[in-house]
Amino acid sequence: MHSYKTILSYAFVLLFLTACSNRYNFTLTTTAKVVLNQKATASLTEKSGKPIDSVQFYVNGRKIPSTNNTANIDTKTLGVGKHVVSALVFYPEKTKKVNNSIEVLADKPYDIYTYEIVNTYPHDKTAFTQGLEYHNGFIYESTGRRGTSSIRKTELKTGKVLQKVDIDDRYFGEGMTIFNNKIYFLTWESKMGFVYNLDTFEKEGQFSYGNSRQGWGMTHNGTELIKSDGSSKLWFLDPETKEEKRSINIYTDKNGIKDLNELEYINGKIYANYWKEPLIAIINPDNGVVEGIANLAGLQEQIIKEEKITDGDAVLNGIAYDQENNRIFVTGKLWGKLYEIKLVKK
């Protein structure tokens, strides 16, 4: 009986060792960080050098060419940000998927801008500004906080509210943009946006968000709606279906920028407020590179001091652009003034 148990023990050990010898241990090695327009690499190895039949590589789900278990990745077509790299490994009678990532940084430092005040106009100091737009000589604005959210049309020189619609108390209003004679308006955490008639302010429709987590800021580039969700991504929507077609990551030469808020499209670039920071990022919409940052800290400090503002949420938020006259307007939440400014590169 003792000999039988010994034989079984040896057999079990032999079976275990055989199973271990057939176990594959794969490692997918990638270039951790790389500068935009440079090549990154991905390579697949087996820890003990066991034979591999073939490997297929993917970046963000798209297959890329490879040779001898190695792939070169062209970052120019990816844009900045983190990208998922996958290897589908084929080995004796089995397949396995292994994941890793690469992080692409901007290929040059951003320019720094300061500002000059050109004109100052009245602004409703009770307006919790979330979206701002200049259209046909008027300022359109969306405001937030539950119970006080609204969309309004105001006179630039006087700040007088000419037209207004209040939003249901269930919703916390966020950014808006005007496109094809309609107002596209976002709510914060409800994952719901609304469409209004520009002339009558009557609600004409609604839409739900896709993969974006929340509603923050909104603008458009003439063919697509552009939306921020408080992350380091911007989303591009089909204006007819409201479907999120694609997204880009927003990065400097050092890191990603999160908490992107109110947006404006100016001369082919996306201008974005930072949440709770007196800054405006100037973004290349083709690749997500931050090409400039405007520091408006002095403007925010000035109005907080002048108006003795104590609300911690009364921060810079709101960018509007008059394309015909090349004028940029900015304001903030609960600010009593709206400023026309000129950005000056340092």
C-alpha positions as semicolon CSV with decimal commas, in nm:
position;residue;x (nm);y (nm);z (nm)
1;M;0,000;0,000;0,000
2;H;0,287;0,231;0,087
3;S;0,453;0,161;-0,252
4;Y;0,125;0,236;-0,431
5;K;0,095;0,574;-0,263
6;T;0,458;0,650;-0,346
7;I;0,399;0,569;-0,714
8;L;0,093;0,794;-0,716
9;S;0,291;1,074;-0,558
10;Y;0,567;1,046;-0,817
11;A;0,307;1,037;-1,095
12;F;0,140;1,351;-0,960
13;V;0,471;1,535;-0,936
14;L;0,562;1,426;-1,289
15;L;0,223;1,544;-1,418
16;F;0,264;1,876;-1,237
17;L;0,613;1,932;-1,375
18;T;0,495;1,844;-1,725
19;A;0,205;2,092;-1,696
20;C;0,441;2,363;-1,573
21;S;0,680;2,297;-1,858
22;N;0,393;2,347;-2,107
23;R;0,273;2,670;-1,946
24;Y;0,348;2,983;-2,146
25;N;0,439;3,311;-1,978
26;F;0,414;3,604;-2,221
27;T;0,545;3,960;-2,178
28;L;0,439;4,250;-2,400
29;T;0,701;4,524;-2,379
30;T;0,621;4,872;-2,512
31;T;0,783;5,215;-2,523
32;A;0,632;5,362;-2,205
33;K;0,652;5,728;-2,313
34;V;0,727;5,872;-2,655
35;V;0,712;6,213;-2,820
36;L;0,454;6,277;-3,094
37;N;0,582;6,194;-3,446
38;Q;0,846;5,958;-3,310
39;K;0,824;5,580;-3,342
40;A;0,724;5,357;-3,052
41;T;0,782;4,983;-3,041
42;A;0,600;4,680;-2,904
43;S;0,754;4,334;-2,873
44;L;0,619;4,002;-2,748
45;T;0,841;3,746;-2,573
46;E;0,790;3,417;-2,390
47;K;0,979;3,397;-2,061
48;S;1,139;3,057;-2,125
49;G;1,184;3,095;-2,499
50;K;0,907;2,853;-2,589
51;P;0,802;2,850;-2,955
52;I;0,538;3,101;-3,073
53;D;0,354;3,042;-3,399
54;S;0,268;3,407;-3,469
55;V;0,166;3,740;-3,312
56;Q;-0,079;4,005;-3,429
57;F;-0,046;4,356;-3,281
58;Y;-0,323;4,612;-3,228
59;V;-0,332;4,975;-3,116
60;N;-0,667;5,093;-2,981
61;G;-0,824;4,786;-3,141
62;R;-0,676;4,844;-3,488
63;K;-0,436;4,591;-3,634
64;I;-0,088;4,718;-3,724
65;P;0,196;4,558;-3,927
66;S;0,461;4,357;-3,743
67;T;0,774;4,151;-3,807
68;N;0,929;3,876;-3,594
69;N;0,705;3,937;-3,291
70;T;0,781;4,312;-3,297
71;A;0,577;4,610;-3,421
72;N;0,673;4,971;-3,490
73;I;0,401;5,221;-3,398
74;D;0,362;5,549;-3,589
75;T;0,252;5,802;-3,324
76;K;0,176;6,071;-3,582
77;T;-0,150;5,902;-3,672
78;L;-0,245;5,840;-3,309
79;G;-0,220;6,184;-3,153
80;V;-0,117;6,247;-2,796
81;G;-0,235;6,058;-2,489
82;K;-0,248;5,702;-2,363
83;H;-0,314;5,431;-2,621
84;V;-0,386;5,063;-2,562
85;V;-0,144;4,819;-2,726
86;S;-0,252;4,455;-2,757
87;A;-0,081;4,140;-2,881
88;L;-0,284;3,838;-2,992
89;V;-0,049;3,541;-2,954
90;F;-0,088;3,215;-3,144
91;Y;0,100;2,920;-2,994
92;P;0,053;2,539;-3,010
93;E;-0,326;2,488;-3,030
94;K;-0,396;2,801;-2,824
95;T;-0,431;3,181;-2,841
96;K;-0,393;3,449;-2,578
97;K;-0,434;3,827;-2,568
98;V;-0,179;4,040;-2,380
99;N;-0,225;4,414;-2,314
100;N;0,000;4,711;-2,241
101;S;-0,001;5,081;-2,335
102;I;0,205;5,373;-2,463
103;E;0,179;5,740;-2,366
104;V;0,240;5,998;-2,638
105;L;0,347;6,348;-2,530
106;A;0,343;6,672;-2,731
107;D;0,656;6,726;-2,937
108;K;0,721;7,083;-2,820
109;P;0,648;7,311;-2,522
110;Y;0,338;7,529;-2,535
111;D;0,351;7,906;-2,582
112;I;0,256;8,124;-2,286
113;Y;0,008;8,412;-2,326
114;T;-0,095;8,700;-2,109
115;Y;-0,381;8,941;-2,185
116;E;-0,486;9,299;-2,241
117;I;-0,834;9,431;-2,158
118;V;-0,987;9,599;-2,463
119;N;-1,339;9,668;-2,336
120;T;-1,551;9,595;-2,030
121;Y;-1,926;9,527;-2,036
122;P;-2,191;9,462;-1,769
123;H;-2,273;9,100;-1,682
124;D;-2,537;8,952;-1,454
125;K;-2,352;8,878;-1,128
126;T;-2,613;8,616;-1,034
127;A;-2,540;8,414;-1,349
128;F;-2,343;8,096;-1,279
129;T;-2,188;8,099;-1,626
130;Q;-2,137;7,759;-1,789
131;G;-2,148;7,842;-2,161
132;L;-2,089;8,161;-2,358
133;E;-2,128;8,241;-2,726
134;Y;-2,136;8,550;-2,948
135;H;-2,387;8,530;-3,233
136;N;-2,514;8,804;-3,465
137;G;-2,425;9,083;-3,226
138;F;-2,566;8,925;-2,910
139;I;-2,425;8,723;-2,624
140;Y;-2,586;8,384;-2,560
141;E;-2,521;8,220;-2,227
142;S;-2,608;7,905;-2,037
143;T;-2,605;7,906;-1,657
144;G;-2,585;7,630;-1,399
145;R;-2,672;7,507;-1,050
146;R;-2,995;7,323;-0,988
147;G;-3,289;7,560;-0,963
148;T;-3,112;7,847;-1,138
149;S;-3,001;7,687;-1,467
150;S;-3,107;7,875;-1,780
151;I;-3,034;7,972;-2,138
152;R;-3,040;8,342;-2,216
153;K;-2,980;8,599;-2,487
154;T;-2,829;8,929;-2,371
155;E;-2,738;9,267;-2,512
156;L;-2,360;9,303;-2,523
157;K;-2,327;9,671;-2,429
158;T;-2,580;9,675;-2,146
159;G;-2,587;9,313;-2,026
160;K;-2,968;9,329;-2,043
161;V;-3,136;8,989;-2,067
162;L;-3,353;8,996;-2,378
163;Q;-3,473;8,637;-2,382
164;K;-3,453;8,353;-2,133
165;V;-3,573;8,001;-2,072
166;D;-3,535;7,831;-1,733
167;I;-3,421;7,470;-1,719
168;D;-3,608;7,208;-1,518
169;D;-3,486;7,201;-1,156
170;R;-3,380;6,838;-1,200
171;Y;-3,091;6,946;-1,421
172;F;-2,763;7,123;-1,351
173;G;-2,701;7,333;-1,662
174;E;-2,364;7,324;-1,838
175;G;-2,217;7,440;-2,169
176;M;-2,391;7,531;-2,493
177;T;-2,318;7,616;-2,855
178;I;-2,513;7,753;-3,153
179;F;-2,508;7,552;-3,475
180;N;-2,744;7,563;-3,775
181;N;-2,989;7,793;-3,597
182;K;-3,019;7,563;-3,299
183;I;-2,887;7,580;-2,943
184;Y;-2,721;7,260;-2,821
185;F;-2,720;7,255;-2,442
186;L;-2,558;7,013;-2,194
187;T;-2,646;6,907;-1,842
188;W;-2,386;6,795;-1,593
189;E;-2,445;6,452;-1,436
190;S;-2,773;6,356;-1,599
191;K;-2,599;6,231;-1,920
192;M;-2,861;6,426;-2,111
193;G;-2,843;6,717;-2,356
194;F;-3,117;6,927;-2,514
195;V;-3,174;7,107;-2,845
196;Y;-3,354;7,443;-2,857
197;N;-3,480;7,661;-3,139
198;L;-3,249;7,964;-3,157
199;D;-3,526;8,211;-3,234
200;T;-3,802;8,094;-3,000
201;F;-3,601;7,910;-2,729
202;E;-3,851;7,625;-2,759
203;K;-3,712;7,280;-2,685
204;E;-3,701;7,067;-2,999
205;G;-3,527;6,752;-2,884
206;Q;-3,290;6,579;-2,648
207;F;-2,999;6,338;-2,668
208;S;-2,809;6,108;-2,434
209;Y;-2,433;6,090;-2,396
210;G;-2,231;5,798;-2,526
211;N;-1,895;5,710;-2,374
212;S;-1,829;6,057;-2,233
213;R;-1,882;6,057;-1,858
214;Q;-2,057;6,392;-1,808
215;G;-2,153;6,718;-1,980
216;W;-1,921;7,019;-1,928
217;G;-1,839;7,249;-2,221
218;M;-1,946;7,261;-2,586
219;T;-1,851;7,427;-2,915
220;H;-1,840;7,327;-3,283
221;N;-1,599;7,337;-3,577
222;G;-1,854;7,397;-3,852
223;T;-1,925;7,029;-3,915
224;E;-1,909;6,860;-3,572
225;L;-2,015;6,941;-3,219
226;I;-1,725;6,930;-2,971
227;K;-1,785;6,838;-2,608
228;S;-1,579;6,825;-2,288
229;D;-1,666;6,596;-1,999
230;G;-1,428;6,710;-1,725
231;S;-1,158;6,463;-1,822
232;S;-0,852;6,513;-2,045
233;K;-1,057;6,414;-2,350
234;L;-1,265;6,610;-2,600
235;W;-1,544;6,436;-2,788
236;F;-1,664;6,503;-3,145
237;L;-2,034;6,451;-3,214
238;D;-2,241;6,421;-3,530
239;P;-2,481;6,720;-3,506
240;E;-2,764;6,524;-3,667
241;T;-2,749;6,202;-3,464
242;K;-2,563;6,348;-3,160
243;E;-2,351;6,032;-3,166
244;E;-1,999;6,059;-3,026
245;K;-1,793;5,966;-3,331
246;R;-1,442;6,007;-3,191
247;S;-1,234;6,163;-2,916
248;I;-0,889;6,313;-2,868
249;N;-0,664;6,330;-2,562
250;I;-0,535;6,672;-2,457
251;Y;-0,164;6,680;-2,366
252;T;0,130;6,913;-2,320
253;D;0,490;6,798;-2,364
254;K;0,482;6,675;-2,003
255;N;0,134;6,544;-1,918
256;G;-0,235;6,532;-1,991
257;I;-0,465;6,818;-1,892
258;K;-0,786;6,721;-1,715
259;D;-1,088;6,921;-1,597
260;L;-1,135;7,092;-1,934
261;N;-1,450;7,299;-1,910
262;E;-1,608;7,570;-2,129
263;L;-1,501;7,561;-2,496
264;E;-1,479;7,795;-2,796
265;Y;-1,355;7,729;-3,149
266;I;-1,134;8,017;-3,267
267;N;-0,947;8,026;-3,597
268;G;-0,908;7,651;-3,623
269;K;-0,810;7,596;-3,258
270;I;-1,010;7,488;-2,954
271;Y;-0,991;7,726;-2,657
272;A;-1,074;7,557;-2,327
273;N;-1,118;7,684;-1,972
274;Y;-0,975;7,477;-1,689
275;W;-1,214;7,405;-1,403
276;K;-1,128;7,628;-1,106
277;E;-0,811;7,759;-1,272
278;P;-0,773;8,105;-1,436
279;L;-0,626;7,949;-1,749
280;I;-0,724;7,892;-2,112
281;A;-0,565;7,610;-2,313
282;I;-0,524;7,656;-2,688
283;I;-0,558;7,311;-2,845
284;N;-0,480;7,167;-3,188
285;P;-0,799;6,972;-3,276
286;D;-0,611;6,740;-3,513
287;N;-0,388;6,577;-3,252
288;G;-0,481;6,714;-2,908
289;V;-0,156;6,904;-2,856
290;V;-0,177;7,204;-2,624
291;E;-0,007;7,475;-2,831
292;G;-0,061;7,759;-2,586
293;I;-0,183;7,847;-2,238
294;A;-0,322;8,189;-2,150
295;N;-0,292;8,295;-1,787
296;L;-0,579;8,521;-1,679
297;A;-0,506;8,505;-1,307
298;G;-0,473;8,882;-1,287
299;L;-0,817;8,932;-1,439
300;Q;-0,979;8,693;-1,193
301;E;-0,801;8,849;-0,896
302;Q;-0,907;9,195;-1,013
303;I;-1,279;9,125;-1,030
304;I;-1,286;8,922;-0,707
305;K;-1,127;9,218;-0,531
306;E;-1,346;9,482;-0,699
307;E;-1,673;9,301;-0,634
308;K;-1,572;9,146;-0,302
309;I;-1,667;8,799;-0,428
310;T;-1,650;8,530;-0,159
311;D;-1,803;8,231;-0,340
312;G;-1,521;7,982;-0,410
313;D;-1,692;7,872;-0,731
314;A;-1,680;8,224;-0,883
315;V;-1,401;8,137;-1,126
316;L;-1,311;8,219;-1,484
317;N;-1,550;8,030;-1,712
318;G;-1,685;8,144;-2,044
319;I;-1,520;8,218;-2,380
320;A;-1,698;8,372;-2,678
321;Y;-1,562;8,479;-3,017
322;D;-1,680;8,739;-3,265
323;Q;-1,528;8,605;-3,586
324;E;-1,625;8,902;-3,803
325;N;-1,445;9,152;-3,581
326;N;-1,186;8,914;-3,432
327;R;-1,293;8,980;-3,074
328;I;-1,256;8,744;-2,777
329;F;-1,488;8,779;-2,477
330;V;-1,445;8,613;-2,137
331;T;-1,631;8,614;-1,809
332;G;-1,671;8,399;-1,500
333;K;-1,927;8,241;-1,276
334;L;-2,105;8,512;-1,072
335;W;-1,890;8,786;-1,223
336;G;-2,049;9,128;-1,271
337;K;-1,841;9,201;-1,582
338;L;-1,775;9,056;-1,923
339;Y;-1,440;9,145;-2,080
340;E;-1,323;9,181;-2,436
341;I;-0,956;9,081;-2,424
342;K;-0,659;9,044;-2,652
343;L;-0,418;8,757;-2,592
344;V;-0,050;8,852;-2,606
345;K;0,221;8,592;-2,652
346;K;0,509;8,626;-2,407
